[in-house]
Amino acid sequence: MSAPVLYLSHGAPPLADDERWTAELSSWSSELARPKDVLMISAHWEDAPTTLGSTTGAPLTYDFWGFPQKYYEVTYDAPAAPTLADDVTKLLTWPGHSVHRDEARGLDHGAYVPLKEMFPEADVPVLQMSMPTLDPRGLFEIGRRLAPLREQGTMIVGSGFTTHNLRWFDPRAGSDALPPRASAEFDHWAQEAMRAQDLDSLLDFLDKAPAAHEAHPRTEHFAPLFVTLGAAYESGGLDNKSVIDGFWFGLSKRSWQFG
């Protein structure tokens, strides 16, 4: 059986303090067969050409500012995945598309924050890959080419946020406050489009989804979904289930599993 493909909403570093969300991530991982390794595509790494992170154990990338010191002391010493890096390089090298390496770049918080909850022992090898574009169809094609990794036990994970407008973030309201209407409308549309496996609408979400430009003033947090859609589509289809839903400070944390 091939490894599943995931798209998850990852949260900021304080996700570790949210008992409900951390329990949801832990429960999700407990239902998954242990993958051989993980290929992580995070909203927080855009780099062209496609670039692979450290395969030699670089320290974490604390790509955030203004948080309490404890969040800069988090560690996640997952094994590196050099063989996976070689496989990804082969799959994503074609005329006009190359793959680079950045051995100095460790996992960023879009990667290690959810992985720390899902695989707390840090015993599953992880490789992070950049997004070379935010174009949905370009990312979908990259996902299609990565699909053979599933057969060898690699779990492909897109880590973003189903809605992501930080202007909605209001600590005074609390994490369980009712979401803004735009966030709720986009979340509902995304769930219905995924349930219908409406690939065309998903790829054209900026024009098809209600409140798309409010839900994603910039689209980098929805973009990892298109890599996962491509990988799923090419290797079994878009059958999916919504594993986590609800909102966190107004942002939709909806997450899906394919296969």
C-alpha positions, 0 to 999 in steps of 0.5 A, a space after each residue: 500500500 502506498 503512503 498517504 499524502 497530507 495537506 495540513 494547517 500548521 499554526 504558528 509556534 504557539 500551536 504547541 500550547 494548544 491542547 486541542 490542536 496538538 491532540 488532533 495532530 497526535 491522533 491523526 498520526 497514530 492512525 497512519 502507518 509509519 512512513 519510511 520518510 517524509 517529504 515536507 513542502 512548507 508555506 514558509 519556503 519559496 525558492 527557485 529553482 526547486 531547492 532541497 534542504 539539509 541532508 546533513 542535519 542542519 539546525 532548525 530554521 526559526 523563521 519567525 520574530 517577536 515570540 517568547 524565547 522558549 520558541 527559539 529553544 525548541 529542537 527537533 532532531 529528525 534524521 536526514 534523508 539523503 536518499 530521498 533527496 537523490 530520488 527527488 532530484 531525479 524525479 524533478 529534473 527535466 528540461 527547464 527544471 532543475 533541483 538545487 541543494 541548500 545544506 545550511 537550511 534546516 526545517 522551518 516552523 511550517 515543517 517542525 511545528 506539526 511534525 513535533 506533534 505527529 512524530 514526537 520521537 523525531 525518528 522519521 527521516 525528513 526532507 524539506 523542499 522549497 516551492 519554486 512558484 506559487 502557480 497552482 498548475 506549476 505546483 500540481 505538475 511538481 506533485 504529479 512527478 513526485 507521485 512515485 515516492 509514495 510507492 516506496 513509503 514516502 509520505 508527502 506533506 503539504 504544510 500551509 493554512 486553509 485560510 491565512 489572513 493575519 489581519 484577523 488574528 486577535 489574541 484578545 478574542 481567544 483561539 476559539 472565537 467565531 471566525 470572520 465570515 470570509 474565513 468561514 465561507 472559504 473554508 466551506 467552499 474548500 471542503 465542498 470542492 475537495 469532497 466533490 474532487 473538483 480539481 478545476 475549481 481548486 486550481 482556479 480558486 482565486 476566481 472560483 472561491 468566495 472571499 478568496 483574496 480575503 482568505 489568502 491576501 497572498 497565496 503561499 499558505 494554500 499553495 502546498 495543497 497543489 503539490 499534494 493534489 498532484 501527487 494524489 491525482 497521479 497515484 490513485 486519485 483525489 479521494 480524500 477525507 477532512 481529518 481536522 477542521 475548526 478555526 484558530 484565531 479566525 484561521 481555518 485549520 482544516 486538513 486533508 488526507 489522500 489515499 
